Amino acid sequence: MIAYLITIATLVALASLVGLGLNLQWGLAGLANFGIAGFYAVGAYTVALSPVPGVPALGLAMLACLGLGALLALLTARLEAEYLAIITIGFAEVVRLVSLNEGWLTNGALGLADVPSPVGFLPAGWQPLGFLGFALGMLLASFAVLEVLARSPFGRALRAVRDDDVVAATLGKDVGGLRVRAFALGGAVIGLAGGLHAQFLSYIDPSQFTSIVTAYAFMAVIAGGRGSNLGLILGAGSIFLLLESTRFLKDVIPLLDGTRLAALRLMLVGAGIVLLLILRPDGLMAEPRRLSRQLSPLKEP
């Protein structure tokens, strides 16, 4: 049971990292990224193929996804945000096809094994707990950096672009540059999560990076509250809690086989999100509204 709880906590940490990246892109900047699975896969394969293990490999994964995010955003800098969403779908499909068919690089459907762990120096029995601590450290560091960005002038400018890019441009904001930076930074965080995924499982293959990764990330952001980093973590934890708790329905309802159980679990997650949006439209923790200081009106003598 302890090993199971450690595994679930690690998966929640990885899902929270993916959600933080999406929350920067979509929650703050209003850029819908439907290619999260592609960034996640690039991060994982970069770590698996990296000549250096551990933290340096994670840095390479972040740099790779940072560059890809900037490139995708630049390609659509003069287009409407919807075109970026379409391009990210194509990007994820390209990554999937490359990982599946370019065996000389990714070993195809057989995948890559023996990905070194950053806590490999620990005794085997302590490695799961050690990796959980490492993943939580990465999550805490990412959360702190993104919170600072959200509270900075950069974060306020992103909200302005999200709410009305025409007004933001009229006020002198570099809308295109802000979008490129937000999308690239969000991609780097997702790449970090993908690299940790590879190190955690020590084995990756193309079947691990499907559109369900993207779906879960959007579920977490919506459930937690778009634009709220703390709410995002609560949302990711709630989604995994619901998914894992419904896993045991087979013990309660004998008529459920594996296929029916999988379908029922997704239905329950969807119903839970719909109910949450009805009761709390802004999510578990709404985005904090940071108002600029207002000058009090002068009193007439």
Secondary structure, DSSP 8 states (H G I E B T S, - for coil): -HHHHHHHHHHHHHHHHHHHHHIIIIIIT------HHHHHHHHHHHHHH-SS-HHHHHHHHHHHHHHHHHHHHHHTTTS-HHHHHHHHHHHHHHHHHHHHH-HHHH-GGG-EE----TTTTS-GGGHHHHHHHHHHHHHHHHHHHHHHHHHSHHHHHHHHHHH-HHHHHHTT--HHHHHHHHHHHHHHHHHHHHHHHHHHHSEE-GGGSSHHHHHHHHHHHHHH-TT-HHHHHHHHHHHHHHHHHHTTHHHH-TT--HHHHHHHHHHHHHHHHHHHHHH-TT-SS----------------
